[in-house]
Amino acid sequence: MRFVDDLYALYKDQLTGDEDDAVIIVSGVLQELSRAELLELVSQLDRDELFQMVGRYLVDRLREKIDREGTGSPTIPEYGGEVH
């Protein structure tokens, strides 16, 4: 994605290799973009990039929901029955 390439070119001399670098840069840039600008970025994604982005977002939200609300009744795999 060209936007990522542009971000890298702009900030590469300030990167330390720490994962937090990417989080800080992306968070800062996204906060400055309007909804229309964000949608324009998304419209530039090819199908695979869009799939990855939406997929990661949904997995992250589902994990948060599971952490917050838990899972259903646990089962014993051999028997398939509920654990009481």
Phi, psi and omega in degrees: 000132184298323181301318178295317178300317179295317178299315180300313181299321182290323188249001188303327181285348180257354183282142179251352183095355178280139180302330180297334177306308183297318181298315181296313181296308183296317179300315180298316181292314182298325179296334182273347183271145175281169177301317180299320179292322177296316179295326176296318177300315181296322181295340180276351181286143171279175186302317181295318178296318178296317178301314180297316182295310181293320179299314179297319179298312181295319177298316179299314180296319179295318177299318178297318180295318178297317178298320184283317188251350180082187180248179177289192180297128178292148179239158174269117187306320183295326188253339180071007181267164179287148176267128181249000000 
